[in-house]
Amino acid sequence: MSALPLHCNPDHPEALESILRQVGEGDGQAFERLYRRMSPRVYRYLASRELSKEVVEEALQDTFLAVWRDARAFCEGSTTAWIFGIARHKRADAWKQQPRISVQSVEADGWDVTPDPKSESEYLAVEMRAILAEWSSSDRELAHLVFVEALSYREVAQVLGIPIGTVKSRVARIRRHWQEEALEDV
């Protein structure tokens, strides 16, 4: 069985870049495709910061409005990391203006913020949620981007604006902590 050609494989990063270029040219249908593909992941990321459902939805819309407005300015790097970088700034703005609530109350409102376990890393992310709740917000954010959204270390470094070496060392520390927590449960 042969792999799909690049232009037919919507999961390939270059396909996202192509869609984003079309969005930059004002293609509304390309924007709809990009939104359908990325909005569930961006929503999950925004909801991981314990904001109300309404604030998460507003931050999601603000994120994609910025994507629509600024797509022409995107020039290099990962499209996914660029979009998550915008979402990170929108989430920070919302966080400053929003009283904090728990992820459990977002789930109680009927919103599933649990990732689909499509890969081993996403499956592990589901099990790590309880552990992550006790960690610092910066460690939770990094773990969410690596283990839930499956961004590469380079993409995470781009989103967070930190060196890739820092990402690697923090991931190693997170894995050690997670393993220690898992052994305590045995």
C-alpha positions as CSV (number, residue, x, y, z in Angstrom):
1,M,0.0,0.0,0.0
2,S,1.5,3.3,-1.0
3,A,1.4,6.6,0.9
4,L,-0.9,9.3,-0.2
5,P,0.6,12.0,-2.3
6,L,1.5,15.1,-0.3
7,H,-1.3,17.2,-1.7
8,C,-3.9,14.5,-0.7
9,N,-2.6,13.9,2.8
10,P,-4.3,16.4,5.1
11,D,-2.2,15.3,8.1
12,H,1.1,16.3,6.5
13,P,2.5,19.6,7.8
14,E,3.1,20.9,4.3
15,A,-0.6,20.4,3.5
16,L,-1.4,22.8,6.4
17,E,1.1,25.3,5.1
18,S,-0.5,25.1,1.7
19,I,-4.0,25.7,3.3
20,L,-2.6,28.6,5.3
21,R,-1.1,30.2,2.1
22,Q,-4.6,29.9,0.5
23,V,-6.1,31.6,3.6
24,G,-3.6,34.4,3.2
25,E,-4.9,34.9,-0.3
26,G,-8.4,35.4,1.1
27,D,-9.7,31.9,0.3
28,G,-12.7,31.4,2.7
29,Q,-13.1,27.7,1.9
30,A,-9.4,27.1,2.8
31,F,-10.1,29.0,6.1
32,E,-13.1,26.6,6.8
33,R,-10.8,23.6,6.1
34,L,-8.2,25.0,8.4
35,Y,-10.7,25.8,11.1
36,R,-12.3,22.3,11.0
37,R,-8.9,20.7,11.2
38,M,-7.3,22.8,13.9
39,S,-10.1,24.1,16.0
40,P,-10.6,20.9,18.1
41,R,-7.0,20.9,19.0
42,V,-6.8,24.6,19.8
43,Y,-10.0,24.3,21.8
44,R,-8.5,21.5,23.9
45,Y,-5.4,23.6,24.4
46,L,-7.4,26.7,25.5
47,A,-9.6,24.7,27.8
48,S,-6.6,23.2,29.5
49,R,-6.1,26.5,31.4
50,E,-9.3,26.2,33.4
51,L,-11.3,29.0,31.7
52,S,-15.0,29.0,31.4
53,K,-16.6,27.5,28.3
54,E,-17.7,30.9,27.1
55,V,-14.2,32.4,27.5
56,V,-12.6,29.4,25.8
57,E,-15.0,29.8,22.9
58,E,-14.3,33.5,22.6
59,A,-10.5,32.9,22.8
60,L,-10.9,30.2,20.0
61,Q,-12.8,32.7,17.8
62,D,-10.2,35.4,18.6
63,T,-7.4,33.0,17.7
64,F,-8.9,32.1,14.3
65,L,-9.8,35.7,13.6
66,A,-6.1,36.5,14.1
67,V,-5.2,33.6,11.8
68,W,-7.5,34.9,9.1
69,R,-6.2,38.5,9.5
70,D,-2.5,37.6,9.7
71,A,-2.2,34.5,7.5
72,R,-0.5,36.5,4.7
73,A,2.3,37.4,7.2
74,F,3.2,33.8,8.0
75,C,6.5,33.1,6.3
76,E,8.3,30.1,7.8
77,G,8.2,27.5,10.5
78,S,5.4,25.2,11.6
79,T,1.9,26.3,10.8
80,T,0.7,24.3,13.8
81,A,3.1,26.1,16.1
82,W,2.2,29.5,14.7
83,I,-1.5,28.8,15.3
84,F,-0.8,27.5,18.8
85,G,1.4,30.6,19.5
86,I,-1.5,32.8,18.6
87,A,-3.8,30.7,20.8
88,R,-1.3,31.0,23.7
89,H,-1.4,34.8,23.6
90,K,-5.2,34.8,23.4
91,R,-5.4,32.4,26.3
92,A,-3.1,34.5,28.3
93,D,-5.3,37.6,27.6
94,A,-8.4,35.6,28.6
95,W,-6.7,34.3,31.7
96,K,-6.0,37.8,33.0
97,Q,-9.6,38.8,32.6
98,Q,-11.3,35.6,33.8
99,P,-11.9,34.2,37.2
100,R,-10.4,30.7,37.4
101,I,-12.6,27.5,37.2
102,S,-11.6,23.9,37.1
103,V,-11.3,21.7,34.0
104,Q,-13.9,19.4,35.7
105,S,-16.5,22.1,35.6
106,V,-15.8,22.6,31.8
107,E,-16.4,18.9,31.4
108,A,-19.6,19.1,33.5
109,D,-20.9,21.7,31.0
110,G,-20.7,18.9,28.4
111,W,-17.4,19.7,26.8
112,D,-15.0,16.9,26.4
113,V,-11.5,18.2,26.8
114,T,-10.0,14.7,26.8
115,P,-8.0,13.9,23.7
116,D,-9.0,10.9,21.6
117,P,-6.3,8.3,22.3
118,K,-5.2,8.0,18.6
119,S,-1.5,7.5,19.5
120,E,0.4,6.2,22.4
121,S,1.5,9.7,23.4
122,E,-2.2,10.9,23.5
123,Y,-3.2,7.9,25.5
124,L,-0.5,8.7,28.0
125,A,-1.7,12.2,28.1
126,V,-5.1,11.1,29.3
127,E,-3.5,9.2,32.2
128,M,-1.3,12.1,33.0
129,R,-4.1,14.7,33.6
130,A,-4.4,14.0,37.3
131,I,-0.7,14.3,37.8
132,L,-0.5,17.4,35.7
133,A,-3.1,19.2,37.9
134,E,-0.5,19.3,40.6
135,W,2.3,20.7,38.5
136,S,3.2,24.3,37.7
137,S,1.3,26.0,34.8
138,S,4.4,26.2,32.7
139,D,5.1,22.4,33.0
140,R,1.4,21.7,32.4
141,E,1.5,23.8,29.2
142,L,4.6,22.1,27.9
143,A,3.3,18.7,28.7
144,H,0.0,19.5,27.0
145,L,1.7,20.6,23.8
146,V,4.1,17.6,23.7
147,F,1.9,14.8,24.9
148,V,-1.7,15.9,24.0
149,E,-1.2,17.9,20.9
150,A,1.9,15.9,19.8
151,L,3.9,18.9,18.7
152,S,7.5,18.4,18.0
153,Y,10.1,19.8,20.4
154,R,10.9,22.4,17.8
155,E,7.3,23.4,17.5
156,V,6.9,23.6,21.3
157,A,10.0,25.8,21.5
158,Q,8.5,28.1,18.8
159,V,5.1,28.3,20.6
160,L,6.7,29.0,24.0
161,G,9.5,31.1,22.8
162,I,12.2,29.1,24.6
163,P,15.3,27.2,23.3
164,I,14.8,23.6,22.1
165,G,17.3,22.4,24.7
166,T,15.1,23.8,27.5
167,V,12.1,22.0,26.0
168,K,14.1,18.7,26.0
169,S,15.3,19.1,29.5
170,R,11.8,20.0,30.8
171,V,10.3,17.0,29.0
172,A,12.9,14.7,30.5
173,R,12.1,16.1,34.0
174,I,8.3,15.7,33.3
175,R,8.8,12.1,32.2
176,R,10.8,11.4,35.4
177,H,8.1,12.9,37.6
178,W,5.4,11.0,35.7
179,Q,7.3,7.8,36.1
180,E,7.7,8.5,39.8
181,E,4.0,9.2,40.2
182,A,3.1,6.1,38.2
183,L,5.3,3.9,40.5
184,E,3.6,5.3,43.5
185,D,0.3,4.1,42.2
186,V,1.5,0.5,41.8
